[in-house]
Amino acid sequence: MPVKLLIDNCTVINNHLAPARGGKVSFTHLIGSALVKAVRAMPEMNNGFDVVDGKPP
C-alpha cells in the first residue's frame, strides 16, 4: 500500500471518529488490521515455533 494512501486513510478515519467519540487511529492500527484480515483469509500462512530448552525445534 502506498504511504500516501495510508496517510489519507488515517486522516479520513480520524476525522470521522473525532466528533463521535474521539480517539485516533495510527498506522500500526491499520497495518495490524490488515495482518489479521490476511491471516483469516489464508490461515496456512499463520505459522510459528517455540523455543525448547533454549533452542528452536
C-alpha positions as CSV (number, residue, x, y, z in Angstrom):
1,M,0.0,0.0,0.0
2,P,1.4,3.4,-0.9
3,V,2.3,5.5,2.1
4,K,0.2,8.4,0.8
5,L,-2.9,6.2,0.8
6,L,-2.1,5.1,4.4
7,I,-1.8,8.7,5.5
8,D,-5.1,9.6,3.7
9,N,-6.9,6.6,5.3
10,C,-5.7,7.6,8.8
11,T,-6.9,11.2,8.2
12,V,-10.3,10.1,7.0
13,I,-10.9,7.7,9.8
14,N,-9.6,10.2,12.5
15,N,-11.9,12.9,11.1
16,H,-14.8,10.5,11.3
17,L,-14.0,9.4,14.8
18,A,-13.3,12.9,16.2
19,P,-16.9,14.2,16.6
20,A,-18.4,10.9,17.6
21,R,-16.2,9.6,20.4
22,G,-12.7,10.9,19.9
23,G,-9.7,8.6,19.7
24,K,-7.3,8.2,16.9
25,V,-6.1,5.6,14.5
26,S,-2.4,5.1,13.8
27,F,-0.5,3.4,11.0
28,T,0.0,0.5,13.5
29,H,-3.8,0.0,13.8
30,L,-4.3,-0.1,10.1
31,I,-1.3,-2.4,9.4
32,G,-2.4,-4.7,12.3
33,S,-5.9,-4.9,11.0
34,A,-4.6,-5.8,7.5
35,L,-2.4,-8.5,9.0
36,V,-5.4,-10.0,10.9
37,K,-7.5,-10.0,7.7
38,A,-4.7,-11.6,5.8
39,V,-4.3,-14.4,8.3
40,R,-8.1,-15.0,8.4
41,A,-8.1,-15.3,4.6
42,M,-5.0,-17.5,4.4
43,P,-4.7,-19.4,7.8
44,E,-2.0,-21.6,6.4
45,M,0.3,-18.6,6.5
46,N,-0.1,-18.3,10.3
47,N,3.0,-20.2,11.5
48,G,5.4,-20.0,14.3
49,F,7.7,-22.0,16.6
50,D,8.6,-22.4,20.2
51,V,12.0,-22.4,21.9
52,V,12.5,-25.7,23.6
53,D,15.5,-25.9,26.1
54,G,16.9,-22.7,24.7
55,K,16.9,-23.9,21.1
56,P,14.3,-23.7,18.2
57,P,12.9,-27.1,17.2
